[in-house]
Every structure is written in C-alpha cells, then in structure tokens.
Amino acid sequence: MAQTAGRPAPWALAILGLLLASCATLGLGGSDKTKLAVSPKDPSAEGIVTTSAARNGNVSVDVTAKHLANPERLDPPASTYVVWIKPQGSQGRAQNMGALKVDRNLRGTLDTVVPWKSFELFITPERQSDAQQPYGERLMWATVGG
C-alpha cells in the first residue's frame, strides 16, 4: 500500500474502503449464526439460522435443523415442517418461506432470501407445505437481527 510519511495514502484507504463495502454487498462480508430454541415436544431437535448479506440489500437466510422427529409421528400428525418469517415490528402475519427439505437422516434445510434485516423465524409442523398461516405449534424459533 502506498505510504506517506509512514501512513497509507488517503487514496489507498479510499480504495480499501470500497473493496470492503463491495465484499459486504456481495455477501462476502461474513455471516451471523443464531441457534434455534426448541420446544419440549421435540427436545432432541437442534437448529441454526445463518444469515448473510445478499444482493440488492437483501438477506440470505439458511436454516439447518437436525434430529427432527418424523412429522407423521407428531401429535397431531403432519406431513412436513414449514419455515415462517415475521418481520420485526410488523403487525402482519407470518409468511410461509417454504418447507424444510428433510432427508432420511432427519436433517432439514431451507435456503431463501428476504428483504428484512430483523425478523422472527419459526418452524411448525403442517399438513400442507403451502399453508397460508401456521396451524401447527412452534417447534423451533429464533429472533434474528433484533
């Protein structure tokens, strides 16, 4: 880096600042992990929400859960797990972000992009993956960015 009397030149600092800002905008500036709280109905479940900067000021949200009970064995039985997001300070209802893709090892994942920097995320067992509102009990939840 160019130096002036032992210090970086002002133009070099400006370029460095622009590079760091572009890394954050492209999602290269790091990520935040939030552990999901778990209901006593499925105490062996574990989950993490990872968020990072995405394009256009949006937020990339990656949900990973493991040790999930088979939703058909829950009481009442369900067919899938749905991830819901409710923006912080919103008086509206939670939005269905999609069903967790659960594999045979009972690990579930969902990756999405949202426009909110802070929100409540929760997972419910549902009869249908396209439910318009949560009917099942919250089994995992976290407040992100709040």
NUGUZA-510218 format. One record per residue (C-alpha): z negated, y negated, x negated; residue in one letter; residue number from 0. Coordinates in pm, 1 decimal, decimal comma. Example, Ala and Ser with C-alpha at 12.3 -4.5 7.8 and 13.67 -1.06 7.14 Angstrom:
BEGIN
{up: -780,0&north: 450,0&east: -1230,0&aa: a&i: 0} $
{up: -714,0&north: 106,0&east: -1367,0&aa: s&i: 1} $
This chain:
BEGIN
{up: 0,0&north: 0,0&east: 0,0&aa: m&i: 0} $
{up: 85,4&north: -346,8&east: -133,1&aa: a&i: 1} $
{up: -218,0&north: -536,0&east: -255,7&aa: q&i: 2} $
{up: -307,4&north: -897,2&east: -303,8&aa: t&i: 3} $
{up: -599,3&north: -955,7&east: -540,7&aa: a&i: 4} $
{up: -745,1&north: -611,6&east: -472,4&aa: g&i: 5} $
{up: -685,0&north: -624,6&east: -94,2&aa: r&i: 6} $
{up: -399,2&north: -486,4&east: 116,6&aa: p&i: 7} $
{up: -132,3&north: -743,3&east: 201,2&aa: a&i: 8} $
{up: -154,9&north: -873,7&east: 562,6&aa: p&i: 9} $
{up: 188,7&north: -732,5&east: 646,8&aa: w&i: 10} $
{up: 78,4&north: -386,9&east: 528,4&aa: a&i: 11} $
{up: -223,7&north: -399,8&east: 760,0&aa: l&i: 12} $
{up: 0,4&north: -502,3&east: 1049,9&aa: a&i: 13} $
{up: 232,0&north: -205,4&east: 988,6&aa: i&i: 14} $
{up: -63,9&north: 31,8&east: 965,0&aa: l&i: 15} $
{up: -198,5&north: -102,3&east: 1296,8&aa: g&i: 16} $
{up: 138,7&north: -48,9&east: 1465,4&aa: l&i: 17} $
{up: 157,0&north: 308,2&east: 1333,5&aa: l&i: 18} $
{up: -190,5&north: 389,6&east: 1462,6&aa: l&i: 19} $
{up: -113,7&north: 237,2&east: 1803,6&aa: a&i: 20} $
{up: 207,3&north: 437,8&east: 1833,6&aa: s&i: 21} $
{up: 22,1&north: 759,2&east: 1748,7&aa: c&i: 22} $
{up: -223,1&north: 695,4&east: 2033,3&aa: a&i: 23} $
{up: 60,9&north: 617,2&east: 2274,1&aa: t&i: 24} $
{up: 236,7&north: 941,4&east: 2185,3&aa: l&i: 25} $
{up: -77,6&north: 1147,5&east: 2236,3&aa: g&i: 26} $
{up: -130,7&north: 1193,8&east: 1862,6&aa: l&i: 27} $
{up: -447,1&north: 988,8&east: 1851,2&aa: g&i: 28} $
{up: -679,8&north: 1278,1&east: 1926,7&aa: g&i: 29} $
{up: -826,9&north: 1432,3&east: 2235,0&aa: s&i: 30} $
{up: -1153,7&north: 1444,1&east: 2424,9&aa: d&i: 31} $
{up: -1316,5&north: 1765,0&east: 2543,7&aa: k&i: 32} $
{up: -1552,7&north: 1785,1&east: 2839,1&aa: t&i: 33} $
{up: -1743,2&north: 2100,2&east: 2928,8&aa: k&i: 34} $
{up: -1728,7&north: 2202,0&east: 3294,5&aa: l&i: 35} $
{up: -2058,1&north: 2251,5&east: 3477,7&aa: a&i: 36} $
{up: -2074,5&north: 2587,6&east: 3657,5&aa: v&i: 37} $
{up: -2207,8&north: 2691,6&east: 3998,6&aa: s&i: 38} $
{up: -2470,3&north: 2967,6&east: 4022,7&aa: p&i: 39} $
{up: -2215,5&north: 3156,5&east: 4238,4&aa: k&i: 40} $
{up: -2017,6&north: 3239,6&east: 3921,7&aa: d&i: 41} $
{up: -2263,5&north: 3183,7&east: 3633,3&aa: p&i: 42} $
{up: -2059,3&north: 3372,5&east: 3374,1&aa: s&i: 43} $
{up: -1764,4&north: 3132,3&east: 3408,0&aa: a&i: 44} $
{up: -1700,8&north: 2876,5&east: 3134,9&aa: e&i: 45} $
{up: -1456,1&north: 2592,0&east: 3119,6&aa: g&i: 46} $
{up: -1330,8&north: 2296,1&east: 2919,7&aa: i&i: 47} $
{up: -1119,4&north: 1994,9&east: 3017,3&aa: v&i: 48} $
{up: -922,5&north: 1844,6&east: 2729,9&aa: t&i: 49} $
{up: -770,6&north: 1500,6&east: 2778,5&aa: t&i: 50} $
{up: -539,8&north: 1302,9&east: 2552,7&aa: s&i: 51} $
{up: -307,4&north: 1005,8&east: 2573,8&aa: a&i: 52} $
{up: 34,2&north: 1081,8&east: 2719,7&aa: a&i: 53} $
{up: 349,5&north: 872,9&east: 2755,8&aa: r&i: 54} $
{up: 355,5&north: 552,7&east: 2961,7&aa: n&i: 55} $
{up: -22,3&north: 510,8&east: 2955,3&aa: g&i: 56} $
{up: -85,5&north: 836,7&east: 3144,1&aa: n&i: 57} $
{up: -343,0&north: 1100,9&east: 3054,2&aa: v&i: 58} $
{up: -263,1&north: 1463,1&east: 2969,8&aa: s&i: 59} $
{up: -519,5&north: 1698,8&east: 3127,1&aa: v&i: 60} $
{up: -557,1&north: 2059,0&east: 3009,7&aa: d&i: 61} $
{up: -804,1&north: 2280,6&east: 3195,4&aa: v&i: 62} $
{up: -910,0&north: 2613,1&east: 3044,3&aa: t&i: 63} $
{up: -1154,0&north: 2848,1&east: 3216,6&aa: a&i: 64} $
{up: -1268,3&north: 3196,0&east: 3123,7&aa: k&i: 65} $
{up: -1483,0&north: 3473,5&east: 3267,6&aa: h&i: 66} $
{up: -1369,2&north: 3380,3&east: 3618,7&aa: l&i: 67} $
{up: -1458,8&north: 3615,0&east: 3899,1&aa: a&i: 68} $
{up: -1159,4&north: 3760,4&east: 4078,3&aa: n&i: 69} $
{up: -1120,3&north: 3513,8&east: 4370,1&aa: p&i: 70} $
{up: -1073,1&north: 3803,8&east: 4614,0&aa: e&i: 71} $
{up: -1425,6&north: 3923,6&east: 4531,0&aa: r&i: 72} $
{up: -1593,5&north: 3595,2&east: 4616,1&aa: l&i: 73} $
{up: -1781,2&north: 3537,9&east: 4940,2&aa: d&i: 74} $
{up: -1581,1&north: 3422,9&east: 5129,3&aa: p&i: 75} $
{up: -1277,6&north: 3577,9&east: 4958,4&aa: p&i: 76} $
{up: -998,0&north: 3353,8&east: 4828,2&aa: a&i: 77} $
{up: -655,6&north: 3410,8&east: 4677,5&aa: s&i: 78} $
{up: -660,1&north: 3152,5&east: 4398,3&aa: t&i: 79} $
{up: -850,4&north: 2878,2&east: 4220,0&aa: y&i: 80} $
{up: -733,8&north: 2518,5&east: 4271,1&aa: v&i: 81} $
{up: -796,9&north: 2224,3&east: 4038,5&aa: v&i: 82} $
{up: -874,6&north: 1896,3&east: 4218,0&aa: w&i: 83} $
{up: -893,0&north: 1543,3&east: 4078,4&aa: i&i: 84} $
{up: -1052,6&north: 1242,4&east: 4243,4&aa: k&i: 85} $
{up: -1012,0&north: 911,0&east: 4057,5&aa: p&i: 86} $
{up: -1340,4&north: 732,0&east: 3975,8&aa: q&i: 87} $
{up: -1423,1&north: 460,4&east: 4225,9&aa: g&i: 88} $
{up: -1169,3&north: 595,8&east: 4472,5&aa: s&i: 89} $
{up: -1268,1&north: 615,4&east: 4836,4&aa: q&i: 90} $
{up: -975,9&north: 851,9&east: 4896,6&aa: g&i: 91} $
{up: -982,5&north: 1226,5&east: 4895,4&aa: r&i: 92} $
{up: -934,6&north: 1457,3&east: 4600,3&aa: a&i: 93} $
{up: -580,3&north: 1551,6&east: 4506,6&aa: q&i: 94} $
{up: -463,0&north: 1908,5&east: 4450,7&aa: n&i: 95} $
{up: -337,3&north: 1928,7&east: 4091,9&aa: m&i: 96} $
{up: -232,6&north: 2292,4&east: 4122,4&aa: g&i: 97} $
{up: -361,0&north: 2645,1&east: 4095,8&aa: a&i: 98} $
{up: -515,9&north: 2781,9&east: 3780,2&aa: l&i: 99} $
{up: -288,2&north: 3043,4&east: 3630,2&aa: k&i: 100} $
{up: -533,8&north: 3332,2&east: 3588,0&aa: v&i: 101} $
{up: -438,8&north: 3624,6&east: 3364,8&aa: d&i: 102} $
{up: -567,3&north: 3982,5&east: 3373,3&aa: r&i: 103} $
{up: -843,3&north: 3886,1&east: 3128,2&aa: n&i: 104} $
{up: -975,1&north: 3639,1&east: 3390,1&aa: l&i: 105} $
{up: -875,3&north: 3333,6&east: 3185,6&aa: r&i: 106} $
{up: -723,3&north: 3044,2&east: 3375,6&aa: g&i: 107} $
{up: -524,2&north: 2745,0&east: 3258,9&aa: t&i: 108} $
{up: -364,5&north: 2438,3&east: 3410,3&aa: l&i: 109} $
{up: -186,8&north: 2155,6&east: 3230,2&aa: d&i: 110} $
{up: -95,0&north: 1833,6&east: 3409,6&aa: t&i: 111} $
{up: -53,5&north: 1460,3&east: 3357,3&aa: v&i: 112} $
{up: -234,1&north: 1196,2&east: 3564,3&aa: v&i: 113} $
{up: -231,2&north: 814,9&east: 3572,7&aa: p&i: 114} $
{up: -613,8&north: 782,2&east: 3575,2&aa: w&i: 115} $
{up: -833,2&north: 734,2&east: 3270,2&aa: k&i: 116} $
{up: -1154,7&north: 833,4&east: 3450,2&aa: s&i: 117} $
{up: -1189,1&north: 1085,5&east: 3728,1&aa: f&i: 118} $
{up: -1389,0&north: 1369,3&east: 3873,9&aa: e&i: 119} $
{up: -1231,3&north: 1710,9&east: 3823,3&aa: l&i: 120} $
{up: -1346,3&north: 2021,0&east: 4008,8&aa: f&i: 121} $
{up: -1228,0&north: 2374,0&east: 4077,7&aa: i&i: 122} $
{up: -1261,5&north: 2555,4&east: 4409,9&aa: t&i: 123} $
{up: -1156,6&north: 2898,7&east: 4533,6&aa: p&i: 124} $
{up: -894,4&north: 2857,4&east: 4805,1&aa: e&i: 125} $
{up: -693,0&north: 3078,5&east: 5038,8&aa: r&i: 126} $
{up: -374,1&north: 2887,6&east: 4955,4&aa: q&i: 127} $
{up: -266,7&north: 2719,9&east: 4631,8&aa: s&i: 128} $
{up: -113,7&north: 2428,8&east: 4825,5&aa: d&i: 129} $
{up: -432,2&north: 2337,5&east: 5018,5&aa: a&i: 130} $
{up: -434,0&north: 1970,6&east: 5120,6&aa: q&i: 131} $
{up: -811,0&north: 1938,7&east: 5089,4&aa: q&i: 132} $
{up: -1079,8&north: 2152,9&east: 4929,8&aa: p&i: 133} $
{up: -1228,7&north: 2410,9&east: 5164,7&aa: y&i: 134} $
{up: -1398,7&north: 2628,9&east: 4905,9&aa: g&i: 135} $
{up: -1723,6&north: 2548,7&east: 4728,8&aa: e&i: 136} $
{up: -1706,8&north: 2373,0&east: 4392,8&aa: r&i: 137} $
{up: -1745,3&north: 2641,0&east: 4127,7&aa: l&i: 138} $
{up: -1681,8&north: 2423,8&east: 3820,0&aa: m&i: 139} $
{up: -1678,5&north: 2045,9&east: 3777,4&aa: w&i: 140} $
{up: -1692,4&north: 1753,7&east: 3533,0&aa: a&i: 141} $
{up: -1666,0&north: 1377,3&east: 3520,1&aa: t&i: 142} $
{up: -1400,1&north: 1276,9&east: 3270,4&aa: v&i: 143} $
{up: -1377,3&north: 936,0&east: 3105,1&aa: g&i: 144} $
{up: -1655,4&north: 792,4&east: 3315,9&aa: g&i: 145} $
